[in-house]
Amino acid sequence: MTLAAQGFSRRRPDAAAARHLHRAMGQLGVLQIDSVNVFARSHYMPMFSRLGAYDPAVLDRTFVSRTTHYVEYLAHEATFMPVADWAVWGFRMQDWRERAARPGGWMHAHSRTLDWVRDELRTRGPLRPADLRDDAPRERGSWWDWDEAKIALEHLWRCGEVAIAGRVGFERRYGLAEQIIPAEVRDHVIPREDAVRELVRRAARSYGVATVADLNDYYRLRDQSAVRAAVSDLVDSGELEPVVVRGWDRGGRPIPAWRHRDAVLPRRIDRAALLTPFDPVVWFRDRALRVFDFDYRIEIYVPAEKRRYGYYSLPMLVGDRVVGRADLKADRASSTLRVQSAWWEAHARPAEDAARIADELVLAALWQGLERISVSGWGDAADALAHALHGADTAVERHVHPRE
């Protein structure tokens, strides 16, 4: 049900167009943004997982470079979300304003910088941080070593005074919200209780079946009591129904769960996919363990010699099972997709799963414009994938990973 709710029961289109991205976004709700680009930046990946080898330029035009349909905000972590949702996040923006304006808070202590940044945006329109002139007020701070002007932009964005007007490359352009968000959206006020209920409703629809913790995490609401109240209202209205899920228990007692009324049980999920670590299917690690028996951690911040699976391993989905993980790198200088390591989960079926994942690796290489695939010997799935890749319509090589 969860995979169907996330779009994995649909057949991939022969040629994905903007309308397919919009439809997928309707099921996802948000696309999480991440700067790591060792294979492909995270916000491109969920569409690839669901739609296949679409043209990334379509996503750039639809999401990144303009704000006709989507805009960035903290609707999980930093995400793309529908422009129409700006008002739904008014309560979070208000919370930021109240915290930041407290005596001793950053915005309270740097009002001169904030006023200067507002004036620059009002006069010059949307700007990159680099566009702000060199003689900006320099009330130096320690927040990630950013200068005060960029810190001010980030604060104003969190508070809703500023919105992201698109990106140049991967660099944000910041503008006053009044320059970017339509007035009918920007001026619409949604009470906190109503906004939380709407977000819980959407999270339930995107998950199909979920616990309070799942619903709380989807949009990072961080308020389980408010989520419980919203769940109660949605049960009363008939949108959610209580269910018991086999295996979801704590201390021998079932964990309460709810099914959204639109959730369907597909006859089967006949899909293989590579997932980003920030795909909603796996981004809440407790849920990934509970649903797929998949104990997942990203090892970016783990010292290289202590990594178990690799720098940026991607979960590998076959059918309704997460069967393993592969650490991928796009080596553009040599036009090679490097499988740095590959590992099976205990419930994988290597004899049949290897061929399905190999097909996805070929598709991933084509999607990224890479001419060949190279597989290291690190990981218990590496040899099976290398063997399955031979004979595929791409050149296959072997390389030695330092961990070997």
Buried (B, 14 or more C-beta within 10 A) or exposed (E): BBBBBBBBBBEBBEEBEBEBBEBBBEBBBBBBBBEBEBBBBBBBBBBBBBBBBBEBEBBBBBBBBBBEBBBBBBBBEBBBBBBBBBBBBBBBBBBBBEEBBEEEEBBEEBEEBBEBBBEBBEEEBBBBBEBBEEEBBEBEBEEEEBBBBBBBBBBBBBBBBBBBBBBEEEEBBBBBBBBBBEEEBBEEEBEBEBBBBBBBBBBBBBBBBBBBBBBBBBBBBEEEEBBBBBBEBBEEEEBBBEBEBEEBEEEEEEBBBBBBEEBEEBEEBEBBBBBBBBBBBBBBBEBBEBBBEBEBEBBBEBEEEEBEBBBBBBBBBBBBBBBBBBBBBBBEEEBBBBBBBBBBBEEBEBEEBBBBBBBBBBBBBBBBEBEBBBBBBBBEBBBBBBBBBEEBEBBBEEBEBEBE
